Amino acid sequence: MKQNFIQQIRAKSPIVLNIANFITPQHVADGINYVGGSPMMVADPLEVKDLAKLANAVTINIGSTNPAAQLCALSAGEQANTMDTPVILDPVAVGATALRKERVQQILQNVKIDTIRGNIGEIAALSGINWQSHGIDAGSGAGDSIEIAKKAAQTLQTKIVISGSTDIVTDGKTVYLINNNAPMLKTNVGMGDVLDGILGTGLSLDNSLETLAYTTGILPVAAELATVDNKNAATFLQHTYDNLASLDDETFFKRLKIEKR
């Protein structure tokens, strides 16, 4: 990985189009902006195709799925595919309802997804592995997380990111582990959504597994730095965003704990 990775993102200022949920769009837009990208949010199916033509990456989040959001997801994804623009899917709580599973399957059938990011419960559900998710949270179950990630990547023919205390990134063969642990991330709803957007900024440079792995490390590095002298949930979030905005390559590569298997 080039040692000017963060600088490259900021120099390009990639446009990341987000089919976001209605819970966290401000957080997502801020995260993209602080890293160096240019966020666009869309909720109207009539304009989404034109916006997708401008985008360097597209993220699809089904956290508040509805008919209009589904049309946006399909239209943006299909347009992105015609331009080889990376598409990231976040199948929020896909195992919670039949409707969510149906809509995710519709997206997967019609759009080539480059990366799926979720917690272990969501990725297990997509792979047909029994797992007791807890709403939008990971829940609990039996099985090796790395093997679940690899199986999902192989079955769905895409790259997988499983967020957790250790983030797992794989294409079904090679595995990267991000060992920067900031437990307070899960006290703030939507930090996975923020990571979705940040992934778009990195993949706009290079849609490779290595770039995906290093981009996955940006948020946990910023969050880990925020825990050094802070134990309050709301100010932790503020400090994490401050760190995203001020993060440079020297700090990032010094703090990143990445392992390749």
N, C-alpha and C positions, 0 to 999 in steps of 0.2 A: 504493500500500500504506500502510495506517495505521501511524503511527510508534509505536504501542503494541502491535505485533503479538505480541511475546514475552509481554508483560503479559497480553494477551487469552487466550493459551493457558493461562497459569498461573491466571488467574481462573476459567476454565471447568473446568480439570482434567479433560480429556476421557478417557473410558474407551476404551482401545484394546485390542481383542481380537485375540490373535495365535495363528494356527495356525502355530506355530514349528517349526523343525527341532530335533533333540536336541543340536545342537552349541553353539548360541549363545543359548539363551533367557535366561540371566542377563544377558548383555551387552545384549540387546534391552530387557528389563524395566528395567534401570538407565537406559538411554538415554531411554526414554519418561518415566520418573520424574524424571530430572534436568531435562528440558525443561519439565516441569510437568504431564504427563499421568498417568493411572492405568492401569498395565498389567494385563491379564489374559491368562494362558496357559491353553490348553485342549488336552487330548489324548484326551478321551473323547467319542465321537460321541453318547453318550446325553444329555450335558448341553450340547452346543455350541449348540443352537438357543436354549435359555433364556438362555445367556450372551450370545448375539448380540443378543437383545432389549434388553440393557442397554448395549450398546456404542455409542459415537459414531463409531467407525471399526473396520474389520476388515482385518487383514493376513494374507495367505496366503503361506507360504514353503514351497517344495517341496524344500528342501535335503536332507532325509532322508525322502523320500517312502515311504509305506507305506499299506496299505489303510485303517487307522484314520484316519491323517492326511488321506487323500483324502476319506473320508466327512465328516470335520470341515470340510474346505475347502468342500465342496459344500453342506453344511447351513448353515454360517455365512454363506456367500455368498448363498445363496437367501433366508435370513431377512433379511439386511442389505438385499437388493434390495427387499423388501416395505416397508421403512422408510426408503428413500432414504438409507441409511447408506453412506458411501464405502467401497469395497473396493479394496485395493491388493494386487497379485499380484507376487511375486518368483519368476520361472521359473528357479531355480538350475540351471545346467548342463543346460538343456533340450535342447541339441543333443548331449549325451553319450550318451544311450541312447534306444531306441525307447519304453521304458516311460515315461520322463519326458515325452517329447513327447506321448504318448498321454494321460497324465494332465492335462497342461496344456491340451490341446485339449478334454478333457472339461470342465474347469473353464470354459474360455472359451465352450463351447457352452451351459452351464447357468447361468452367473452373469454378470451385467453387471459387468464390471471397469472401475472408474473410472480407475485408474492402473496401468501396468505399469512396474516399476523393475528394471533389470538392467544388466549390463555390455554392451559393444558386441557381444560374441560371442553372448550370449543373445538380444539383441534382433534381431540379424541372423538367427539360427536361426529365430525366430518368423516372420520376414518371408520366409523361403525364400532368403536371400542366402548365398552360399558364404562361410564364415568358419572359420578353423582355431582353434577354442576350445581351451583347455588346462585340462581339468577344470572347476573352478569359476572359473578365471581367464579374462580376456578373450581371450587369444591374439592372433592376427594375421590380417589379411586386407586386401583391396583395397576401396576405396570410401570415400565421404565420410560421416563419422559423422552429420552433421546430416541429410543426405538419407536415410540409413538410418532415423534416428529418425522423420523425417516420413513416410516410406513405411509404417513400422510403425504409426504412429498412424492413418494413413488406412486401412490394410488391416484393422486390428483394431478400429477405431472407438473408440479410447480415448486417454487422455493417456499419454505416454511419458517416462520419465526414464532417461537413459543415464548411468551413473556412470563417471567417469574423471578424468584430470587437469583437464579442463574438463567439468563436468556439463551435459548437454543436456536441456532440458525443452520438450516441444512437444505440440500437439494436432493436428499435421499441417499447420498453417498458420503460426501464430505460434511463434517459437522464443525461448527464454530460454537464455542461457549463464551459468553460474556459474563464475567464473574464480579462485575461491579454491583454491589448489593446496597440498595437504599430502601429499607422496609417501609419508610413513610410514603413512598410513591403510591402504595395502595390505599392510603388514607384519603387521597384526593381522587374523586371520581373522574374518569376520563383521561387518565395519563396514558393509557394504551392508545386512545384516539390521537393524542398528541404525538405519540411515537409513529403512528401511521403516517401523519403528515410529514414528520421529519424523514421517514424512510423515502418519501417521494423526492425530497431534496437531494439525497445522496444518489438514488437510482437514476435520477435525471442525468448524472454525470456518466454512469457506467452501470448497466443493468446486470451486474455479475454477482455471484455469491459472496466473493470477498468484499465488494463494496457494500452489499447488504449487511454483512456482519459488522463491518466497521461503523456503518451508519446506525445500526442498532445500538451501538455503544454510546452514542452521543448523549441521549437522555439520561441513562444511568450514571454516566460520569458527572454530568451537571448536578444530578440529584444527590449523588454521593458527596460531592463537595458541599452541598447545601446542608448536609447533616452534621458537618464538623462542629458547628457551634449553634445548632438550632434544633429544638425538639418540639416546636409548635406547628401544627398541621398547616395552618394558613400561611404563616410566614415562611415555612419550609417551601411551599409552592412558589411564593414570591422570589425567594433566594434561588430556587431552581431555574426560574425564568431569567433572573439576573445572570446566572452562570451560563445559560444558553447564549445569551446576548454577548457575553464577554469572552466566551470560550475561544482559545486560540489553539493552533496545532501543537505547540510545545506542551501546553497543559494537557490537552486531550491525549496525546500519545504517551505522556508520562504517567497519566492516571489510568488509562485503559488497561483492563485485565482481560486479555483475549487469549483463548486456547483453541488450537486447531487439531482436529482428530481425523 
